[in-house]
Amino acid sequence: MTIKDVEEQTGLSRSNIRFYEKEKLIEPSRNESNGYRDYSENDVENIKKIAYLRTLGISIEDIRSIISEKVTLQEMLEKQKEVLKNQITDLNKAKLMCEKMLDEESISYEKLQVEQYVTDLHDYWKDNRTVFKLDSVSFLYIWGSMLTWTMITALCLIIGALSYSKLPTEIPVQWSKGVATSLVNKNWIFICPVICIIIRYLLKPFIYAKLQMNNYYGEIITEYLTNYMCFIVLSVEIFSILFTFGVVKSVVVLLFVDTAIFIGLLVVGLVKMDLRGKEVL
């Protein structure tokens, strides 16, 4: 079957199907005569199963674990049931609070008195600490987003393309005390965006598994570290170009600054998450 046939059979968009392919959840064969993807009935069934599990709120990484038999579907459903149960409880509480507030004849931000609706303010903040955790790590979401990764990878490609014609035939990839110790063909400059893709689609699942944090924050931190490594690749690419033209001599300072900044931000975010869960604002 072609992807158009799969769209018709599943009712899903092409972008969804391609996404599952990129995440290696399905791997359709190739038609030898034209090189196009050739989807089987089994692929279609798997696509429907994956899409259905996503509607239950199960993450891509957890679905990958189910497919690879690291965890059974029953175990994952039991885990997700508890997650949804907690979410429903929180939503029902919020719904009741909204209804209570709407019972007032007139309500406005200026006249809102929180203590009128909350008996113990400290306990209320504590019960809703998850919200404050999310507020405190918003920068992790931004840095760990797909958009950020795309921008870094695109920059690697653009910088390589713009500098390619001006580079000598061979460029340095290893340096020692301001001297090039290893040279490669300048086509190497286009390896950087490829490395970013490898990090995203091959190394990222490995990082997530090693973290052993099968929860929401585990995914955030994995995305953060993935994009950070791609940023290091971008930094090395820029350094290699600048070194070639004699603008800079030491990569150590560059990498040290990169590491200090982003590890510092990660630590601050984790500390704030912990504090938000233990203290009252």
SETIVO-396903 format. One record per residue (C-alpha): residue in three letters; chain; x, z, y negated. Coordinates in pm, 1 decimal. Layout:
N
  fise  badren         x         z         y
   ALA       A         X         Z         Y
...
***
This chain:
281
  fise  badren         x         z         y
   MET       A       0.0       0.0       0.0
   THR       A     105.0     -59.7    -359.4
   ILE       A      90.2     213.9    -619.9
   LYS       A    -225.8      51.1    -755.9
   ASP       A    -388.8      96.2    -414.5
   VAL       A    -278.3     460.5    -412.9
   GLU       A    -428.1     512.5    -759.0
   GLU       A    -760.8     376.4    -635.5
   GLN       A    -760.9     583.7    -316.3
   THR       A    -655.7     913.7    -474.6
   GLY       A    -811.0     882.4    -820.2
   LEU       A    -482.2    1002.7    -968.4
   SER       A    -286.1     831.2   -1243.0
   ARG       A      34.7     638.5   -1181.1
   SER       A     231.2     891.0   -1386.6
   ASN       A     120.6    1174.8   -1157.0
   ILE       A     221.0     982.9    -846.8
   ARG       A     559.0     888.5    -995.8
   PHE       A     614.8    1252.4   -1093.1
   TYR       A     565.3    1367.8    -733.5
   GLU       A     814.5    1102.8    -626.2
   LYS       A    1071.8    1216.5    -883.5
   GLU       A    1030.1    1572.1    -758.7
   LYS       A    1094.6    1442.3    -403.3
   LEU       A     760.2    1574.3    -277.6
   ILE       A     682.3    1230.2    -139.1
   GLU       A     929.4     958.4     -43.7
   PRO       A     757.9     622.9      15.5
   SER       A     950.0     351.9     198.8
   ARG       A    1065.6      26.7      38.7
   ASN       A     932.6    -316.4     122.8
   GLU       A    1236.0    -511.7     247.0
   SER       A    1104.2    -843.3     115.5
   ASN       A    1055.4    -742.2    -248.7
   GLY       A    1205.2    -393.7    -285.4
   TYR       A     876.2    -241.9    -404.7
   ARG       A     756.2      97.4    -287.5
   ASP       A     535.0      74.4      17.8
   TYR       A     300.4     371.6      45.7
   SER       A     159.5     477.6     380.5
   GLU       A    -164.2     656.9     465.4
   ASN       A      46.3     968.8     518.6
   ASP       A     186.5     935.5     164.7
   VAL       A    -167.0     913.8      27.3
   GLU       A    -273.8    1225.4     217.3
   ASN       A      32.8    1414.7      94.8
   ILE       A     -35.2    1310.6    -264.1
   LYS       A    -390.6    1443.9    -237.6
   LYS       A    -267.3    1770.7     -84.2
   ILE       A      -4.1    1818.5    -356.1
   ALA       A    -250.5    1743.5    -635.2
   TYR       A    -505.6    1982.3    -484.1
   LEU       A    -252.8    2266.3    -457.0
   ARG       A    -153.3    2205.7    -819.2
   THR       A    -517.7    2258.0    -922.5
   LEU       A    -491.7    2602.3    -759.8
   GLY       A    -205.4    2685.0    -995.2
   ILE       A      67.7    2662.6    -730.4
   SER       A     397.5    2550.9    -882.7
   ILE       A     591.0    2239.1    -786.9
   GLU       A     875.4    2453.2    -650.9
   ASP       A     635.6    2655.7    -435.8
   ILE       A     475.7    2335.5    -303.7
   ARG       A     825.2    2211.3    -218.9
   SER       A     882.0    2534.0     -25.3
   ILE       A     559.3    2478.2     168.2
   ILE       A     651.6    2119.1     255.6
   SER       A    1002.7    2221.2     365.1
   GLU       A     845.2    2502.5     572.7
   LYS       A    1036.3    2776.7     392.4
   VAL       A     698.8    2945.5     351.1
   THR       A     364.1    2882.1     516.8
   LEU       A      59.0    2758.5     328.5
   GLN       A    -127.4    3075.4     425.8
   GLU       A     145.3    3298.4     278.6
   MET       A     147.9    3099.0     -43.3
   LEU       A    -231.5    3106.7     -71.0
   GLU       A    -234.2    3483.3     -25.4
   LYS       A      26.2    3516.1    -298.7
   GLN       A    -163.7    3280.6    -530.4
   LYS       A    -491.6    3463.2    -463.9
   GLU       A    -337.7    3782.5    -601.5
   VAL       A    -201.8    3597.2    -903.6
   LEU       A    -543.6    3445.0    -975.9
   LYS       A    -715.6    3779.5    -916.2
   ASN       A    -498.7    3940.0   -1183.7
   GLN       A    -560.4    3649.6   -1419.8
   ILE       A    -936.6    3673.4   -1365.7
   THR       A    -928.8    4046.8   -1436.6
   ASP       A    -738.8    3988.0   -1760.4
   LEU       A    -972.1    3704.8   -1862.8
   ASN       A   -1283.9    3912.0   -1791.7
   LYS       A   -1144.9    4193.7   -2005.7
   ALA       A   -1076.5    3950.4   -2288.8
   LYS       A   -1425.6    3801.0   -2247.9
   LEU       A   -1588.5    4143.0   -2274.5
   MET       A   -1386.4    4222.2   -2586.5
   CYS       A   -1496.5    3894.9   -2746.3
   GLU       A   -1860.2    3970.2   -2662.0
   LYS       A   -1827.6    4319.8   -2805.0
   MET       A   -1685.0    4181.6   -3127.6
   LEU       A   -1955.0    3914.0   -3150.9
   ASP       A   -2223.2    4182.8   -3125.6
   GLU       A   -2132.6    4283.5   -3479.9
   GLU       A   -2359.0    4143.7   -3748.6
   SER       A   -2063.1    3995.8   -3930.5
   ILE       A   -1697.9    3996.7   -3840.1
   SER       A   -1392.9    3862.3   -4019.4
   TYR       A   -1017.9    3895.8   -4003.7
   GLU       A   -1016.5    4099.2   -4325.1
   LYS       A   -1267.2    4353.6   -4189.8
   LEU       A   -1127.0    4367.9   -3835.7
   GLN       A   -1035.3    4721.7   -3727.7
   VAL       A    -857.2    4708.9   -3390.7
   GLU       A    -910.4    5080.6   -3323.8
   GLN       A   -1285.4    5017.9   -3331.6
   TYR       A   -1258.7    4821.8   -3006.9
   VAL       A    -958.1    4988.8   -2842.3
   THR       A    -970.7    5355.3   -2741.5
   ASP       A    -598.7    5404.7   -2679.2
   LEU       A    -388.5    5151.7   -2867.0
   HIS       A     -65.4    5234.0   -2682.4
   ASP       A    -223.5    5186.5   -2340.9
   TYR       A    -384.7    4863.4   -2457.9
   TRP       A     -48.0    4715.9   -2563.5
   LYS       A      97.1    4825.5   -2230.5
   ASP       A    -184.7    4661.4   -2033.1
   ASN       A    -124.2    4334.7   -2219.5
   ARG       A     254.9    4339.3   -2204.3
   THR       A     260.5    3996.7   -2034.3
   VAL       A     137.4    3836.9   -2356.8
   PHE       A     416.4    3998.2   -2554.7
   LYS       A     673.4    3896.5   -2295.4
   LEU       A     569.4    3535.4   -2342.2
   ASP       A     590.5    3571.9   -2720.9
   SER       A     940.5    3714.6   -2695.3
   VAL       A    1085.4    3428.8   -2490.4
   SER       A     927.6    3133.0   -2666.4
   PHE       A    1273.8    2987.5   -2733.7
   LEU       A    1331.9    2975.1   -2356.8
   TYR       A    1026.7    2752.4   -2322.0
   ILE       A    1155.0    2521.9   -2595.4
   TRP       A    1508.1    2498.6   -2457.4
   GLY       A    1384.1    2473.7   -2099.3
   SER       A    1134.5    2197.0   -2165.4
   MET       A    1139.2    1847.8   -2016.9
   LEU       A    1151.9    1712.1   -2373.0
   THR       A    1479.1    1895.8   -2441.8
   TRP       A    1633.9    1759.4   -2122.0
   THR       A    1518.2    1408.5   -2210.0
   MET       A    1670.2    1436.4   -2557.3
   ILE       A    2004.8    1560.8   -2422.6
   THR       A    2019.1    1283.7   -2161.4
   ALA       A    1919.8    1020.4   -2419.5
   LEU       A    2192.8    1146.8   -2655.9
   CYS       A    2450.3    1113.6   -2377.7
   LEU       A    2345.1     752.2   -2326.7
   ILE       A    2322.3     665.4   -2698.2
   ILE       A    2658.6     821.8   -2786.6
   GLY       A    2820.9     639.8   -2494.7
   ALA       A    2666.9     306.2   -2595.9
   LEU       A    2762.9     340.1   -2963.6
   SER       A    3122.0     440.3   -2894.4
   TYR       A    3189.7     211.0   -2595.9
   SER       A    3318.5     -92.4   -2789.4
   LYS       A    3553.5     123.9   -2998.2
   LEU       A    3709.2     307.3   -2705.0
   PRO       A    4039.0     196.0   -2545.4
   THR       A    4034.7      60.0   -2191.1
   GLU       A    4118.4     403.0   -2050.3
   ILE       A    3999.4     736.4   -2180.5
   PRO       A    4103.1    1094.5   -2090.3
   VAL       A    3889.4    1314.0   -1863.4
   GLN       A    4141.8    1595.4   -1820.5
   TRP       A    4347.2    1766.0   -2088.5
   SER       A    4616.8    2030.7   -2102.6
   LYS       A    4753.5    2181.7   -2423.3
   GLY       A    4627.9    1890.6   -2631.0
   VAL       A    4770.5    1622.8   -2397.9
   ALA       A    4571.7    1390.6   -2171.5
   THR       A    4664.1    1452.0   -1806.3
   SER       A    4418.0    1213.7   -1638.4
   LEU       A    4279.4     878.8   -1754.4
   VAL       A    3987.6     674.4   -1625.0
   ASN       A    3820.2     345.3   -1715.6
   LYS       A    3606.4     378.8   -2028.8
   ASN       A    3295.9     298.5   -1822.4
   TRP       A    3316.6     666.8   -1729.8
   ILE       A    3144.2     741.9   -2059.1
   PHE       A    2816.5     631.8   -1898.1
   ILE       A    2859.9     880.9   -1614.1
   CYS       A    2740.7    1162.6   -1844.4
   PRO       A    2370.3    1066.8   -1852.0
   VAL       A    2387.8    1010.6   -1475.1
   ILE       A    2524.7    1363.9   -1431.4
   CYS       A    2232.4    1496.9   -1638.3
   ILE       A    1989.2    1322.7   -1403.4
   ILE       A    2170.1    1463.1   -1098.1
   ILE       A    2157.3    1813.9   -1245.9
   ARG       A    1785.7    1781.9   -1316.6
   TYR       A    1666.3    1635.6    -989.1
   LEU       A    1923.4    1750.7    -731.1
   LEU       A    2083.4    2068.4    -862.7
   LYS       A    1776.5    2224.3   -1025.5
   PRO       A    1589.3    2297.0    -695.8
   PHE       A    1909.1    2452.6    -556.1
   ILE       A    1943.2    2680.7    -862.1
   TYR       A    1580.2    2789.2    -831.0
   ALA       A    1626.7    2871.9    -462.9
   LYS       A    1944.3    3071.0    -530.1
   LEU       A    1776.5    3274.8    -804.3
   GLN       A    1517.9    3382.7    -545.5
   MET       A    1270.3    3446.1    -826.1
   ASN       A     948.0    3294.1    -701.4
   ASN       A     761.5    3382.9   -1018.0
   TYR       A     692.5    3241.2   -1360.9
   TYR       A    1013.7    3364.0   -1520.4
   GLY       A    1221.4    3224.6   -1234.4
   GLU       A    1102.7    2875.4   -1327.8
   ILE       A    1172.2    2932.4   -1698.7
   ILE       A    1525.6    3056.7   -1635.4
   THR       A    1596.6    2772.0   -1393.1
   GLU       A    1487.1    2517.2   -1653.8
   TYR       A    1695.7    2696.4   -1916.2
   LEU       A    2013.2    2689.8   -1702.6
   THR       A    1953.2    2327.9   -1602.3
   ASN       A    1931.7    2212.4   -1964.1
   TYR       A    2227.6    2430.4   -2058.4
   MET       A    2447.1    2255.5   -1799.3
   CYS       A    2332.6    1918.5   -1932.9
   PHE       A    2425.2    2035.9   -2282.4
   ILE       A    2775.7    2117.5   -2152.1
   VAL       A    2797.6    1761.5   -2015.4
   LEU       A    2698.6    1627.6   -2358.6
   SER       A    2960.7    1850.5   -2524.3
   VAL       A    3233.3    1727.5   -2289.0
   GLU       A    3134.6    1365.7   -2355.4
   ILE       A    3157.0    1419.6   -2731.7
   PHE       A    3487.9    1602.3   -2694.8
   SER       A    3632.8    1321.0   -2481.5
   ILE       A    3546.8    1067.8   -2752.5
   LEU       A    3682.3    1286.1   -3033.4
   PHE       A    3997.8    1359.7   -2832.4
   THR       A    4053.4     986.9   -2775.2
   PHE       A    4048.7     925.3   -3149.1
   GLY       A    4272.9    1224.5   -3218.8
   VAL       A    4007.2    1429.9   -3401.0
   VAL       A    4024.2    1739.5   -3174.5
   LYS       A    4276.9    1865.3   -2920.8
   SER       A    4127.5    2162.4   -2731.2
   VAL       A    3808.9    2162.5   -2522.0
   VAL       A    3834.0    2535.4   -2450.1
   VAL       A    3707.3    2640.5   -2791.0
   LEU       A    3411.5    2401.4   -2766.8
   LEU       A    3304.7    2524.2   -2424.1
   PHE       A    3358.1    2887.6   -2521.3
   VAL       A    3130.8    2850.8   -2824.5
   ASP       A    2864.7    2671.3   -2615.4
   THR       A    2874.5    2941.3   -2350.0
   ALA       A    2869.7    3229.3   -2597.7
   ILE       A    2569.9    3091.4   -2785.8
   PHE       A    2347.2    3008.1   -2491.4
   ILE       A    2434.0    3302.6   -2267.8
   GLY       A    2381.4    3521.6   -2572.2
   LEU       A    2034.4    3373.9   -2627.7
   LEU       A    1948.8    3415.1   -2260.4
   VAL       A    2056.3    3779.9   -2259.2
   VAL       A    1858.4    3850.2   -2575.5
   GLY       A    1551.2    3687.9   -2421.0
   LEU       A    1581.9    3885.0   -2095.7
   VAL       A    1636.2    4211.7   -2282.8
   LYS       A    1333.6    4145.3   -2501.4
   MET       A    1126.0    4064.8   -2193.7
   ASP       A    1227.7    4395.7   -2039.9
   LEU       A    1165.3    4590.9   -2358.6
   ARG       A     826.4    4428.5   -2407.1
   GLY       A     730.0    4544.0   -2060.2
   LYS       A     839.7    4906.1   -2115.6
   GLU       A     782.8    4987.0   -2477.5
   VAL       A     484.2    4984.6   -2707.4
   LEU       A     496.0    4766.2   -3014.3
***
